[in-house]
Each structure stands twice: as C-alpha cells, then as structure tokens.
Amino acid sequence: MRKIVLFLFVLLFSGVLVSCSDLPAGPQPVDWVDPYIGTDYHGHVFLGASVPYGAVQLGPTNFVKGWDWCSGYHYSDSIVTGFSHTHLSGTGIGDLGDVLLMPYTGAVKVLPGRQEDISTGYASLYSHDQESARPGYYQVKLLKYGINVELTASERVGFHRYTFPANDTARIIIDLKAGIGWDRPTATSLKQVDEHTFTGFRHSSGWAADQRLFFAVKISEPVAAFQLFEADSLVENIAAGARQTKGVLTFSGMLKKPVLVKVGISPVSEENALANVEAEIPHWEFDRVVREAREKWNRELSRILVKSTDTAQVRTFYTSMYHLMIAPALFNDANGDYRGTDKKVYSNPGFNNYTIFSLWDTYRAAHPLFTIIDPERVNDFVKTMLTIYDQQGSLPVWHLMGNETGTMVGNHSIPVIADAWFKGIGDFDAEKALLAMKNTATRDDGDGLRWLTEMEYIPADKERESVSKAQEYAVDDWCIAQMAHAMGKADDAALFDKRAGYYRHYFDPQVGFFRGKNLDGSWSEPFHPVFTLHEQGNYTEGNAWQYLWMVPHDVEGLISLLGGEKIFASRLDSLFLVNSELNEGASPDISGLIGQYAHGNEPSHHTVYLYAFVGQQWKTAEKVRYILRNLYHDQPDGICGNEDCGQMSAWYIFSSLGFYPVNPANSAYVLGSPLFDEATLNLPGGKTFAVKAVDNQPGNMYIQSATLNGQPYEKSFITHRDILNGGTLELQMGSQPNQNFGAAPENRPQSKMYHK
C-alpha cells in the first residue's frame, strides 16, 4: 500500500467553513469518497448525483427485483430503466423513484421492457467499466444506444447531459408511472409549456401513503415533437386521474451537441418547481454545477479531517461522512414554501423544513454526531419535528415526504430534541418541545402505549414486538424525565422517571433475559434466546441476546438485574462467543454477526461500549477495533447491513474517532479505540478538537494512558463540553491492555446527564 499523509486543516469563521479554494493543494476530503461502497450486499445505498441534504437524489434505477433494490440500484445489476430524481439511501423498504427520464434512440418506445428481455423496451444494458460516480456527479454509457449520460444536481434541481450518437433519432421519455418498491402513482400529469419547457406532477402511494411531487423540465434544445401516453396508449390530453402518464420528446435531425435537461422538483406546485430551476441553476453550464456540487460536498466533509497512512480507511471514513449527509433531505422550495403533514402549504416558516427521518436508526449516533459537526442544521431538524407535531398531533416516528409511516418502534424524535436542548442548540421553544414529547409518549393511539399507561408493560399476547417496543419507549421516557427535571417540572419528572424503569417488567431471572409477558402476567412461550421471526414475536429485528443490552439509559440498572458487574461482564463476553447461526425466518436485518452481536442492525450499536461501565474499557477497545477493520471496508459490499440513512456510517465515524454516545442524550461519549493517527473536528466559532493516537500501529488497539489538553486524563469517557471547549485528547496506544485505564468507579461513564 502506497504511503500517504492526509491531514487537511480548515478554518472556521463564525461557524462557516471557508471556501474550498482556501484549502491547501493535494487530496481533499471529497476526493476520498467512493459512492459505490454499500451498493452491493445489503447496504442499499443511493448511487447518483446529489448535494449534502439535498431534496434531489438523481441517479440510475434498475428493474426492482427484491429487497436489495430498496434504493433502486444494486451493484450486481446491469440493466438501467432510467434516471429518477428521488431515491432513498440505505433503507429496508423501497419507495420514491419519482420523475424518471430515459434517453434513447430509434423507434418510439413507452415501456422499459422486462429484466428477461429489453429488446423492445427503452431500458438499456450498462457496464461498470463504462460507469463512474463521485460526489455530485454520475456518468454511464447506455450500451444499447451508445448514449453517454451525465448527471449532477443542486439542492432541488437535477441536471442531465445526454450525448447522443449522430446516426439515429434522439428521444427522451418522461415516465411518471415508474417508481421504486412499494411506490404506485395515484395521479399524474404532464404538459408542454413551450418547445423547451414541460411541467407536471406525480402523486403516489407507497411507504409514504400520500406523496405529492411537482416538477418542471427545461431542455436546452427545442423539442420537435411531443407525444403523450397513458400507459402504452397514445392520447391527445391527459385525463384527470390518469396514473400512468408518459411523454416522449423527439428532437429534429442529427444532434451535433449534447442535450441538457434541468428538472426542478417541489412539494408545493409546478410554479415553485420552475422557480427552483431559475433560482438554483439559471444557466446551462453543466460542468459549473458539477464543480459547485463538489465544493458543497467538500465543505461539509471537511468538518472532520483525518490523518492516516491507510488509504482504504480514509476512503471508508469519508464515504461514511458522505452517506451520513444524504439524509435528512430538504423538503421545501427555494423560497421556503413546503407542504406539511396535514397537506397544507406553509410559506417561509423561518427555517429549512426536512424529511426522511429514519429515527429508530439515527437517534443512536447520527443525530448526536450532527450536534457536534452541524448544530445549526440540528436546530432546523428540531423545528421541523415540532411543526410535524403541530400538524399531526404527535412527533415523527419515521417521516417520509410529508407522511408519517409509523415504521419501527419507539418515539425517537424525543431523544433528538432533548439532546439538542441539553447541548444548548437552537432557538426552539423548550416548553412546547416538552409538551410535544409528553403528549407523544402518552397518546392512547400509540403503538402499544396505552398498555404502558394501564399496566406498566405491553402484553405479548396483545402486541407483537412488545419487548422491543417497551425498551425503546423507556429510552424516550428517560429523556423526557431528564428534561422535566431540568425545567423544574417535578410531577412530569417523577412520572417519566418511573416509566423509564418499566423495562424491568420483562426481565425473567430464571432465564436471564428480557422476554414477553402476557396480559395475565405469565411469560410468553416458547422461549429461546436466539430464536426470532421477522415482524413476529417479541423482538424487532432481533432476538433476546441482542435486546438484553438495549438499556442504554440505565446501564447500572441492567448491571443490577444481571447480578452485578462480574456476571454482567461475563454475559457480555458470552454475547460475542455464542453460535452465530440463526433460525429460518429470522429477519435479514440481523447481519454482521459476531456471536449473537449483530452489527448490521442498530439495536446492537452501543453494546460493545458497555464494558467501560464495569471498568473493562480494554474489552470495548478490542471489539471496536475488530469491527472497524472487519465489518467495514472500501469495496461495494463494504457495509455489513442496511446503511439506514446514516446510522451505520455514524457508528463508523464516531468509533474511528475514538468515542461513541452509548446514551444518545446524556452528553457523554465512551472511549473505544481510535482508528486514525490523528483526527480534527472543526467546531463552530473557530475552535478545533483533535484526537491523537500515539503509536497507533495496527496491533496497538488498547489505550495505555490519556491526556486532555496536556493534563493526565483517567476517565474512559469524555463529555460534549470537553469537545466544544476545543483542545486535544491524546491517547497512548499499545498492544497489551492496560486494565487499570478507566477501571476505577469514578472514572467510568454513568447513566446520568453530563450537560453541566
């Protein structure tokens, strides 16, 4: 491996990164991103052109052939049906794929064909040898037609450049029937405004039950002929309620220069979509937009800068940063307008409205990471969540394109909001936030919540996944209790303190695990700690071994339940040693297994850091380093499970820096084993926080000693305030564990708030 030194310094002025032109020459963070990482195996990541947190994710779409095509694209494929303007990244459910465009030549075609036979359709073969991708840019050669497709994007506009061969009639189809996964159009429209301009809408139902997307298309070359189709039937006009609208655009003569196409999208109106085009890309300079997209990515990626001689690790790190910043995505127009969950249009609310909140995943590490690297955006996230509460009567659970999907368990807007408030982020209304949190946690139409109010536990014979639901609710309730304490709301604090301990109802000391309890108080049978069925039984995408540790808000309470520190550590050891085999019917999300530890799924993510709570930080270090080196890498199959809108990446980012938030809202980070020789976090206000790993050889995974700003540091955790104060955490690494590091009770992390 060639030796390099990558260590870039970026200055911050008033919390805003300086332009990329001020960076020193040489490789930039953006140059290390490989968008193909995670497109194979079960990573489900988006491949294509976008900008950080952009509303547009413009990229190729394959024929969807199953779960591994949730993003619309999988590395194993070789047929492209077109280029859609919205894609999900890393999810376990497919949706979106809105406004598909496909250039082609020859006779008019309005159907893509089939996976088995594309000879009569507009779909085309492609090869990875003639395909490339980098942040803000995607390119592919359509082998069937000899057309070179290039894509780039701004926040709300997708920009296409098609280079047609000079020997056949050039056409573009706009297919409003096409979608990904569960998506089905419910109403579509397309009309020609002039020879360069087309507008329309695509309303659909899928994972998002009522998605409303409007668009405007601007084309550099005049369109000689425009034909409208409903499904595969030629029509004069699109009737109201049409669901399968398609338009074929034909160009006159042999094109001597590329055709440029700008597509603006809006959740509000066709007029706003057209205004987005004029606001963001008023010109026809494709390469300029590519450069601007690259600069936007580089500014965001430069919030953390790393030094390493291992190029694969650097690629994996910055690709993780890239994946982290695909979602949440903007859900408003350039003028601030957006459509709420109540389907009403809101004008310029004073913040950027967002969508794609995969909170069951991202509350654990992605959102805590945002509080360090991008607190201003966190303020907008929280304000979005609070307006969603106003519109639908509860905080978002899994929000998608103005729709509450209700997917997964828990109410995990709550830790995100509490974490932001305790860290002093934003100017949102704390009283309103607490009220929203309380009302969401006590609503009687929630997913098993009424049973918590009535019985303190969710009966397994009344609700599926009852154990997982209750454990996740307990985390949320702890966050409400802490915020209520801090705001002087004694009654609320007492109620939610009690509720935060309800997880204990599910612990059966006879088997030593959390398990389902029936309405009559009996244990749910049969029971086996490894056995699990997807979307059935007592656990969400996991089993009793994995959910034994799902108490990040009260680790001391869990230690007590298990019988003390010695037994706790022994049981934790066993988790990584028991047989990894799963029964038939287990969730495919249970992946990345080490014993029954499942790194490919989020409930396990904090578990390796629990050793520090019983004074065995060195065991955390060795397991973290193993995961970093073996369950992530820089190839297309380099993610061991669904990327999940940034959470798998956030674990890697935090852990490679050397610390991780076990409790997602207590402002503390447990030390692990840093991957890089040096990493620098560029903080708002011009401060920096560096983590230096001395003698950081591949085999030197254990922390021998530490200093913080030159002073001896004995703790096995650091606080958010430590980081924001700036300075340097220096960790002396070695090949043998120092079992005394962080071992004293006063040097261990605790389940309490560290915000003061």
N, C-alpha and C positions, 0 to 999 in steps of 0.2 A: 504494500500500500504506500503510495507516494506520501511524503510528509508535507503537511501544510501547516500554516499557523493562521487561524482565522480569529481576529479579535478586532471588532469594529467599534468605534466609540461614536455615539451620537449625543449631541447636546439638546437639552430641552429648554425652551423659553416659555414661561407661563404655562407649562404643561403641554405645549405644542411642539411636536418634533420638527426639527429643521428640515429643509428640502434635501432630496437625495443628492443634489449637486454638491452639497456641503460634506458629504461622506468622503472618506479617503478612497483613493483608487484601489482596485482589486475586487475580489468576490464580495458581493453584497448578500445580505440575508435572503433576498428574493431569488438569487442565483442558485441557492441550495435546495429550493423546493422542487420536488418531483410529484406532480399531481397524479401519477399512476399508482403511487403507493396506496394500497387499500382498495384498488379497483378489482382485485382478484379475491379469491376465497370468500369470506363473509363480511368483508369490510364495508361494502355498499356505498362507497363514497362517490360524490359527484365528480365527473370529469368534464371540463369545458372552460369557458371564459366567464369570469366574474370579477368584481372588486370586493374588498372587505365589507361584509354585512350587507351586500347589495341585494336589491329586490330581484334582479335578473341573475339567473344561473343558466347561461346559454351553452348548450352542449349537445352531443350526439345522443340519439335514442335508438336502442336496438328493439327488435321484437322481444317483448317481455315474456320470459319462459319460466318464471318462478321466483322464489324468494330472493335469490341472489341478484335479481334485476330491480330491486327496490328503487335504485337511483335512476333506472332507465338504461344503464350501461354496465356491462361486465367485461372484464379483460379477456375472458375466454371466447368472446363473440367475434364475428367477422362480417356481420350484416348491419348496416345502418339504415333506418327508415326515415331519418330526417333530423332536424336540429330544433329542439324545443327551448323555450325561454324560461321555464321554471323547472327545477329539479330539487329533490330532497337529497341530503347527503348523510349517509350512514345510518338511516333508519331501518326498522324492521317491517315497515309497511310501505307500499308504493302508492304514490299519488302524484298530482301535478302533470308535467309534460305539456304545458299549455302553449298554444300557437306554434305548431310545428311547420317549419319551412323545409322544402327539399328541392334543390335544383336538379334538373335532369335535361336530357336531350331526346329528340326524336318525336314519335307519335305521342298524342295526349294520353296520359295515364292518371287515374284518380284513386287507384288502390295501390297499396305498397307491395302486394304480393303476399307470399307466405314464407315462413322460415325454410320450408322444404323446396320452394320454387318461387324465385323472384323474377323469373324471365319476362313475365308480362306486367310486372308492377314497377313502381318508381323506386323501390329500395335498391340498394347497391352493396356489393361487396367492398370491403376495405381491408387493409393490412396494417399492422403496427409498424411495418417497415416504412410506410408512407403516411404516418400519422405522428403528430408531435403536440406537446402541451407544455405550457409554462404558465405561471400566474398571470391572468388577464388575457391569455391567448390560447387558441386551439386551432389545429390545422389537420386536414385529412384529404387524401386523394380518393375520389369516388371511382373505383376501378371500372365499373360498368360503363361510365360515361366519359372518363378522362377529365372530370371537373375537379379543380383544386378549390377546396372550401377552407376559408379562414374566418375565424370568429374572434371578436373582442367585445368589451362591454363597458358601460358606465354603470352608475347605481341603478338606473331604471330603464336603460336602453341597451338592447343587443345590436351589435354592428356586424354585418356579414360582408365578406368579399368573395365573390364567386368568379373564378377564371374558367370560362367555358372553352372547349376546343372550337376551332374555327371551321368546322366541317359539318355542323348539324344545327337544327333549330334549337334555340335555347329557351327553356321554360323553368318556371318556379311554381310549385304547388304550395298553397297555404291550406293546411289540413286542420280543421277545427274539430274533427271527430277524434283525432289521435290523442291519447293520454296514456299515463303510466299506471300500472297496478289496478287499484280499485276505481280509478277515475273513470267517470262516464259523463259525457256532455248532456246537459239538460236543456240548454237553449244556446244557439249560436247565430252570429250574424256577420256578414262581410259585405262591404260596399265600396265601390270605386268613387273617389272624390275627384281625381283628375288623373292624367296619364302617369303621374309619379306617386300618387297618394291613395292609400286604402285604409279604411278603419273598420272596426267591428268589436264584437265581444264574444266571450266564451264563458258561459256559466256551466258549472259541473257539480256533480255529486260523487263523493268517494269517501276517503278517510275524512276529508273536510266535507261536511254534508251539504253545504251551500256556498260554494266558491264563486265569486263574481270577478271576472277579469276582463278589462277593456284594453284595446290595443290600437296602435296606429302604425302603419307601414309607409316608409318613404323610400323611394327607389331612384337611384342616380340616372338610370336610362329610361326613356319613355317606353311604356308598355303598349305594344301594338294591338294586342287582343287580350280580352279578359273574359273568361268563361266561368260561370257559376254552376256548382253541382250540389245536389242534396244526395248524400251517399255517392252513388255512381251514376246518378241521373242528371242530365243537363237540364237546367231551369233558367227562366228569364230573371226571376227575382226570388229572394229567399223569403219564404212564408214565415209568419210569426210562429214561434215554437219549433222551428227547424233545429235539429240536433246534430246533424252530420254535414254541416256546411263545408264546402271546399271551393277554392278558387284556383284556377290555372292561369298564370300570367305568361304570355308568349311575347318574345322580342323579335323585332324585324331584322332580317338579314343576318349576316355573319358578324358577331360581336368582335370588335378589334381591341377592346379593353375590358377589364373586369367590371362586373355589375356589383354595385354597392347597395346594401339594403340596411336601413335603420328601422328597428322595431321598438317602439316605446310601449310600456305596459303601465296600467293604472288600476287600482281597486275601486276607482270612483267613476270615471267616464272616458269616452273616446276623446273628448276635447282635452281632458287632462293628459291622456296618453300622448296626444300630439304635442301638447305644451311641454311634456317631459323631453321629447326628442329635441325640440327647439332650445330648451334650457340647458341640456346636457351635451348634446352633440349637434351644434348648429351648422357644422361644416361637413365636408366629405373626406377628411384626412384620416384614413383608416390607421395608418402607421402612427399618427399622433395619438390616437386613442389607445393603441397598444402601449405606447410609451407612458402615457398618463396612468393607465391601469397598473403597469409595472411599478411606477413611482408610488402609487397609493398602497400597493402591497408592501413595498419596501419600507415605507414609513411605519406601517403597523407592525411588520415583522421585526423592525429594529427596536421595538420596545424591550426586547431581551436580546443580548449579544453574548455569544459563547466563544470560548477558546478551546480548540481541540486539535489533536493530530489525527483523529479518526474521521475521515470524510463521510463514512456511512452513518455515523452517529449525528454528524452535523446535518446531513440530508434528512434523516428521520426527525430530528428536532424541528427544523424549520418547516418541514411538511406538516408536522403536528400543529405548529403555530398557524399555518395556512388553513388546515382543516378546522381548527378552533374558530376561525373568523369567517367561515361561510354562513353560519347561523349564530344567533338570531338574525333575521333578514328584515330590511326596511319594508314597511307596509304603509307607505304614504307617497304622495306625489311631491314633485319639486317645490310646489307652493305650500306644502304642509298638509293638504287635504288627505283624509283617509276614511275608509268605511269601517264602522265599528261592528262589534259582535251582534248588535241589535239591527244591523244593516242600514243604519242611518249614516249620513255623511257628516263628518266633523271637519271644520275648516281651521287650519293653522292653530293647533292647540297649544303651541309654545314648546313642544318637544318633538323629537322624532319617534313616531309610532313604529313598533316592531311586531314581527310574527315569528313562527317556528320556535316555540318554547318547549323543548323536549325535557321537561323539568325533572322527571323521575331519574333521568340520567344526569343532567347537567348541574343540578343543585349541589352535587357532591364535590366537584372540583372545578368545573368550567366557570361557574359563576363566582366562586371565591377567587379564581385567577383573574377574572375581569376586574375585581375590586382593587387588584394591585396594578395591573397594566393599563386599565382604561376606566377609571372611576366615573368620568363624565358620561360615558355610554351607559354605565350601570344606572345612573340617575334616570336616563330615558327608559331603560328596561323597567324600572320600578314604576315610573309614571304610566307606562303602557299597561302594566299589570293592574294598577289601581283604576284606570279607566275601563279596563275589561270588567273589573268588579262592578263599577257603576252600571255597565251595560248589560251584564248577565246575572248579577246578583251574587257572584262568587268569584274568587280569584282563579286565574287559569291553572289548569292541570297539564294539558298538552294542547297548546293553542296552535292552530294552523289556518292561515289565510282568513282571519276573521271568524273562525269557527272553533268552538270547544269540542275536541274529540273525546275528552274524558279518558284518554288512554293511559294505562298503567295506574299504579296505586299511590295514595298519599296526596297531600296538598302542598306541593313543594315550591310554590311561589312564596310560601311563608318563610322558610329559611333564607331565601334570596333577599326578601325585603328586610327581615330582621338583621341579617348580616350587613347589608348596606347601611342601615340606621346606626348600628353599633359602631361601625367604622367611620361614621360622620360623613357619609357620602350623600350628596344630593340635597335638594331643597323641597322634597315632597312632604306632605302633611303627615306627621307621625301619628296624630290622633286618628285620622282617617285610616291610616295603614293598620293600626292595631284593631280598629273596629272591623275592617275588612278581613283581617286574619281570624278574629274571633268568630265572626258570622260564617266564614267559610268552614271553619273547623267544627261548628256546631249545627250546621244545617241538617234538616231531617231528611233531605232527599239525597244525601251524600252516599258514597259507596261503602255502606256498612256503618256509617257514622251514628245512626240512630241507636244501634245496639250498644255502642260505647256509652251513650248517654243513659240508656236504660239499665245496662248490665255490667258495664266496665270492660266487656270483651265482646268480640264479634263471633257468634256461634258458627262453627264449621259446618253444621248441617243447615244453615240459613244463607251463608255467603261463601262463595269459592274464594280461595287465596286469603282466607281470614287471618292467618298468622302474619303474612307479609303486610297486609293492609294495616293491621294494628301496630306492627313495629314501625312502619313508615309514619303513621299518624303520631306515634309517640315522639318521634324526632320533631315533627312540626309543633306539637304541643309544648315541648321543652322550649322551643324558640319563642312561642307566644308568652310563656311564663317568664322568660328572662326579660323580654321587652316590657311586660307589665310590671315586673319588679322595678326596672329602671325608671319607669314613668310614674311610679307611686300608686299603681292600681292594685292594691293588696288583695281584693277579692278575686280579681282575674288571675293574679299570680298564683294564689292558692289553688284555684280550680285547675289551672293548666299544669301546675307542678304535680298535682295528683294524677292527672291524665297522662303525663309523661312517663309515669311508672306503671301504666296498665300493661305494658309488655310482660310483666312478671306473671300475669294470669296464665300465660301459655307455657310456662316452664314446668316440665314434668321431671322432678328429681329422680324418679325411678329409671328413666331412660337417659336423662342428662341433656335433653334437647327441648327446644320450643316446638310445640305440636298443637294441632287443632283441638279445640274444646267445644263440645256440643251444647245445645241450648239447656239440656238437663244437667250440665256440669261434668258429664262423662268425657273421657278422652276419645278423640276420633280414631277409629280403627279401620283398616290395619295401619301399622306404623313401621316404617323402616327409614333410617336417617338418610339413605341415598335415593330411595325411590321417589320419583316425581313424574307427573304427567303435565304436558304443556296446556296451560289455561284450564287446568282441572286441579282438584285437591286443595291443599292448604298453603301453597307457596307460589309466588310469582316468579316464573323463570328461574327456579332454583329448588333446592331441597333443604332438609333440616340441617345438614352440615354447613351449608353456605349461610343460612339465616341464623345460625347460632350466634353469629358475631354482629348481627345487624342492630347493635345498640350503641351507635357512636356518640350519643348524647349522655350516656350514663355507663361508662366503662367500669367504674367502681362497683356499680350495682350488679353488672354482669359478673364481675370477678367474685362477688359475694355469692351470687346464685350458684356458680360453678363449684364453690367450696374453697375459695381462697386463691392466692397468687400462684402457688405451686401447681395446683390442679389446672388452673386457667392456662398457664404456660404449657403444661403437658398436653392439654386438649388442643391448644393451638398448634403445637408440634404435630399432633396426630392428623390435623386437617390436611397437612401437606404430604402425609405419608400413606393415607388410606388409598385403596384402589380407586383409580380414576374412571373405571367403567361405569356407564350409565345404562339404565334400563331403556328398552324400546318405548318410544312415545315421550321421552324426555324432551324438553324444549331445546331446539337447535341453538338457542342463545347461550346455553351453558357450554362455553368453549374456553380455550386457553387454560386447560386443566393442569394443575399441579396437585396431585392427590385429588381432593374434592374442592380445593380452592379454584375458583373459576374466574380467571382474569378477563375473559371475554365478555363478562356481564357485570353491570355496575354494582350490585349489592356487595360484591366482594372487594371493591376497590380500596377501602380503608383498612381491610383486615390485616394485611402484612405489617401495618404500623402499630398494631395493638400491643406487640411485645414491649414497646417502650413504657407502657403503663404499668408493667410489672418489673421494670428495671432491667430488661433484656434488649436494649436498643440494638445490640450487635446482631441479634437474630433478624430484626427488621432489615438491617443493612444488607445481610447476605441474600435475603429473599428479594428485596427491591432490586439489587444489582442483577440477580439472575433474571428477573422479569424484564428489566430494561434491555438486557443483552439477548434474550432468547425468545421473547414474545412480541417484540417489535423489530423490524428491520426495514431496509430501504428498497425492497422489491414490491411488485404489485400485490403479492399476498402478505405484505408486511404488517398487517393488523390482525390480531387473533380473534376478533369478533366484530359485530356491528360498531362502526365508529361513533354512532349515536350523537350526531350534531355537536361534536367537540369533546365529549367526555373522555373517550379513550385517549384522545390526544392530550387533554388536560392532565390526565394521570401521568402521562409520559413527561410532559413539560415540567410539572411540579417535581416529580420524582428525580428527573435528571438534574434539576437544580439542587436537590438535596433535602427537600422537605415536602410535606403534604398535609392538607387540612382534614384530619380524622373527623372532627366535629365541624360541619360546614358553616357554623355560625358563631363560634366562640372566639374567633380572632387569634387562634393559635395554630402552629404548624409543627408537626412532629418530624424530627430529623431522620433521614434514611441513609442513602449512600450516593453522593453526587457523582454524576457520570462525567462531567466536564472538568478540565483543569481549572477553568475559571468561567464564571457567568456573571453578567452585569445586567441588573434590572434598571431601566431608565424610568424614573418616577416623576410624577407631576411636581412642578416647582423647581426643576433643575437638579434634584438630588439623584444619587445612584446608590444601589445596594448591590454589593458584589459577594459572591460565594467563591472562595478559592480552595481548591482541594490540593494539598501539598503531597508530593509523592503518589500521585494518583495513577498508579500502574494498573493494568487490567486485573491483577490478582489482589490489589490493595483495596478491598471493599469496606474495611472496618474503620470507623472513626477512633483514632487513638486519643486525641485531645482537640480542644477548640478554643479559639479566641474570638471575641466580638469587639471590634474596634480596638484591637491590641490588648484587651484585658481577658484574662482566663475566663472561660465560659464552660460551666459544668452541666448545664441543662441539656436534655435530649429533645428540646423543642425551642422554637423562637416565636415571638408574637408579631402580629401585624404592625404594631407600633415600632418594634425593633426594625422592621423592614422600612417603614415610611420615614423613620429618623435618618435613614441612609447610613452608609458605612460599609464595613467589610466583615463577613463571617469567614474565618479561616479554619479549615478542618485538616488536621494532620491525619493522613490515611496510612493504613498498614495492612499486612497480610494476615495477621492474627487478631482476634477480637480483644479489645480492652473491655473486659466485662464490668469494670467499675464505671465506665463512662455512662452518665445518666442513671446510675443504679440507685443512688440514694433517693428516698421518697420525696425529698424536697426538690429534686432535680428532674422528676418525672412529669410528663403532661398530666393534667387533670381535667375532669369534666366540669369545668366552670368557665365563666366569662373572663377573658383577658383583655377587655377593651379599655380598661382604665390606664 
